[in-house]
Amino acid sequence: MERINSLINAPFTAFHPDGSLNLTLVPSYIQTLINSGIAGVFINGSSGEGHLLTEEERMICAEKWVESAPANFKVIVHVGSNSINASKKLAQHAAQIGAWGFSAMGPTFPKINRVNELADYCAEIAAAAPTLPFYYYHIPAFTGVYTSMVELLKAVDGRIDNFSGIKYTYESLYEYTQCRRYSNGKYDVLHGQDETLLPSLAFGGAQGCIGGTFNYAAGLYTQIRAAFSEGDFDKAQQLQYQSLDLIDVICRYRGNIVAGKQIMKLIGLDLGPNRTPFQNLSPVELASMKQELESIGFFSYANEVSHL
């Protein structure tokens, strides 16, 4: 199956002020990302508040993203759910509408503690859409599933034909690199932690990357990749430090899902509020965050919004 060697964005889900879906912004969103060097999206994941959407809403979102995407723009649909039947239904739907691929994080209840349990879980979901690439979404900070990813690769190797790799969102560059090296690089291991993109290139040999701050700062990361590729490590390091400064700010305002969504509003694409139980920024907090972003020069490299 095709490998990803580019930046994939994890978009937010747009809501109207009353909390209903606002899908009218998707075409402009996609064009903004394309103009910023993004090659695809990973929708309905953690950044997209996927677990706070109904099954119907997740399918409606997926349909809008797929129908709005140009032919060369990848749409990967996150189908993870605490209900295995819901995950299978969402996977089948992703295949029916023509998504490029699909993915699932582990269930949050019950937590999976054995590699054979996780392999069985992946096998059942992957089988629901056997013609599409399937990626396991490793994000233990959200799921509490800390099972070894190397052991998972061993367990699925030769068992799940459409298992393409892992969306790896965790702090262990050692394990990430182990996964990248497994069986001479057999699987596509997508780096998913923006603050360690440069180390993942240098140590892990990263190719494809999926990130949440790409929503509004994709150019920063395309420059990191370019500088590293050209052998200008000092430049790449300074750009990564800019990324850390940005992430330091959003961490002070409840992280990317909350703060990042409001940064989109600041750059010209108002995606609305977050759903409960997320606590939205107050006007005072938003003004304070904007001031901090200005102090680090964020708006000089922020994505330029395309209004269609």
Residue pairs with C-beta under 8 A, 6 or more apart in sequence:
1 133
1 162
1 164
1 188
2 133
3 188
3 207
3 208
4 39
4 40
4 74
4 188
4 190
4 207
4 208
5 207
5 208
6 38
6 39
6 40
6 208
6 209
7 37
7 38
7 39
7 208
7 209
7 210
7 211
7 214
7 218
7 221
7 222
7 225
8 38
8 39
8 40
8 41
8 42
8 74
8 76
8 190
8 208
8 209
8 210
8 211
8 214
9 33
9 38
9 40
9 41
9 42
9 210
9 211
9 212
9 214
9 215
9 218
10 41
10 42
10 45
10 46
10 47
10 48
10 210
10 211
10 212
10 214
10 215
11 29
11 33
11 41
11 42
11 43
11 47
11 48
11 215
12 47
12 48
12 49
12 215
12 257
12 260
12 261
12 264
12 271
13 21
13 43
13 44
13 48
13 49
13 50
13 53
13 61
13 271
14 21
14 22
14 23
14 25
14 26
14 29
14 271
14 272
15 21
15 22
15 271
15 272
15 273
15 274
15 275
16 22
16 272
17 272
17 273
19 273
19 275
21 57
21 60
21 61
22 271
22 272
23 60
23 61
23 64
25 269
25 271
26 64
26 65
26 68
27 68
27 308
28 269
28 305
28 306
28 307
28 308
29 269
30 41
30 65
30 68
30 69
30 70
30 73
31 306
31 308
32 269
32 303
32 304
32 305
32 306
33 41
33 214
33 215
33 218
33 303
34 70
34 73
35 303
35 304
35 306
36 214
36 218
36 219
36 222
36 303
36 304
37 218
37 219
37 222
38 214
38 218
39 72
39 73
39 74
40 69
40 73
40 74
40 75
40 76
40 100
41 65
41 69
41 73
41 74
41 75
41 76
42 76
42 78
42 103
42 167
42 210
43 50
43 61
43 62
43 65
43 75
43 76
43 77
43 78
44 50
44 53
44 58
44 61
44 62
44 77
44 78
44 79
45 78
45 103
45 105
45 137
46 105
46 139
46 142
46 212
46 257
47 212
47 215
47 256
47 257
47 260
48 61
48 78
49 257
49 274
49 275
49 278
50 58
50 78
50 80
51 80
51 81
51 108
52 275
52 276
53 61
55 81
55 86
55 89
55 90
58 79
58 90
59 90
59 93
62 75
62 77
62 90
62 93
62 94
62 97
62 99
63 97
65 75
66 75
66 97
66 98
66 99
67 97
69 75
74 100
74 101
75 99
75 100
76 99
76 100
76 101
76 102
76 103
76 135
77 90
77 91
77 94
77 99
77 101
77 102
77 103
78 102
78 103
78 104
78 105
78 137
79 87
79 88
79 90
79 91
79 94
79 102
79 103
79 104
79 125
80 87
80 103
80 104
80 105
80 106
80 107
80 125
80 137
81 87
81 90
81 104
81 107
82 107
82 108
82 109
84 121
84 124
84 125
87 104
87 125
87 128
88 124
88 125
88 128
89 128
90 102
91 102
91 104
91 125
91 126
91 128
91 129
91 132
91 134
92 128
92 129
94 102
94 129
94 132
95 102
95 128
95 129
95 131
95 132
99 132
100 132
100 133
101 132
101 133
101 134
101 135
101 164
102 129
102 132
102 133
102 134
102 135
103 134
103 135
103 136
103 137
103 167
104 121
104 122
104 125
104 134
104 136
104 137
105 136
105 137
105 138
105 139
105 142
105 143
105 145
106 112
106 118
106 121
106 136
106 137
106 143
106 145
106 147
107 121
107 143
108 142
108 143
108 144
111 143
111 144
111 145
112 118
112 121
112 145
112 147
113 145
113 147
114 147
115 147
115 148
115 151
115 152
115 154
115 155
116 155
118 136
118 145
118 147
118 152
118 155
119 152
119 155
119 156
119 159
119 160
122 134
122 136
122 152
122 156
122 160
122 163
123 156
123 159
123 160
125 134
126 134
126 160
126 162
126 163
127 160
129 162
130 161
130 162
131 162
132 162
133 162
133 164
133 165
133 188
134 160
134 162
134 163
134 164
135 164
135 165
135 166
135 167
135 188
135 190
136 149
136 152
136 163
136 165
136 166
136 167
137 166
137 167
137 169
138 145
138 149
138 166
138 167
138 168
138 169
138 170
138 192
139 167
139 169
139 170
139 192
140 146
140 170
141 169
141 170
148 175
149 166
149 168
149 175
149 178
149 179
150 175
150 178
150 179
150 182
152 166
153 166
153 179
153 182
153 183
153 186
153 187
154 182
156 163
157 183
157 186
163 187
164 187
164 188
165 187
165 188
165 189
165 190
166 179
166 187
166 188
166 189
166 190
167 190
167 192
167 210
168 176
168 179
168 189
168 190
168 191
168 192
168 193
169 192
169 193
169 210
170 176
170 192
170 193
171 193
171 196
173 196
173 199
173 200
173 203
173 204
176 189
176 191
176 200
176 204
176 206
177 203
177 204
177 205
179 187
179 189
180 189
180 204
180 205
180 206
188 207
188 208
189 204
189 206
190 208
190 209
190 210
191 197
191 200
191 204
191 206
191 208
191 209
191 210
192 209
192 210
192 211
193 200
193 211
194 211
194 212
194 213
194 214
194 221
194 243
194 247
195 240
195 243
195 244
195 247
197 206
197 209
197 211
197 221
197 224
197 225
197 240
197 243
198 224
198 228
198 236
198 237
198 239
198 240
200 206
200 209
201 224
201 225
201 228
201 236
202 228
202 233
209 221
209 225
211 221
212 256
212 257
212 260
213 221
213 243
213 246
213 247
213 250
213 256
213 260
214 221
215 260
215 263
215 264
215 303
216 260
216 263
216 264
216 267
216 302
216 303
217 243
217 246
217 298
217 301
217 302
217 303
218 303
219 301
219 303
220 239
220 242
220 243
220 246
220 301
221 243
223 235
223 239
224 236
224 239
224 240
224 243
227 233
227 235
227 236
227 239
228 236
242 296
242 297
242 301
245 296
246 293
246 296
246 298
249 259
249 289
249 292
249 293
249 296
249 298
250 256
250 259
250 260
250 263
250 289
251 259
252 259
252 289
252 292
253 259
253 262
253 281
253 285
253 288
253 289
254 278
254 279
254 281
257 274
257 278
258 274
258 278
258 279
258 280
258 281
259 281
259 289
261 271
261 272
261 273
261 274
262 280
262 281
262 286
262 289
263 289
263 293
263 302
264 270
264 271
265 271
265 286
266 286
266 290
266 293
267 299
267 302
267 303
267 304
267 305
268 305
268 307
269 305
273 280
274 280
281 289
293 299
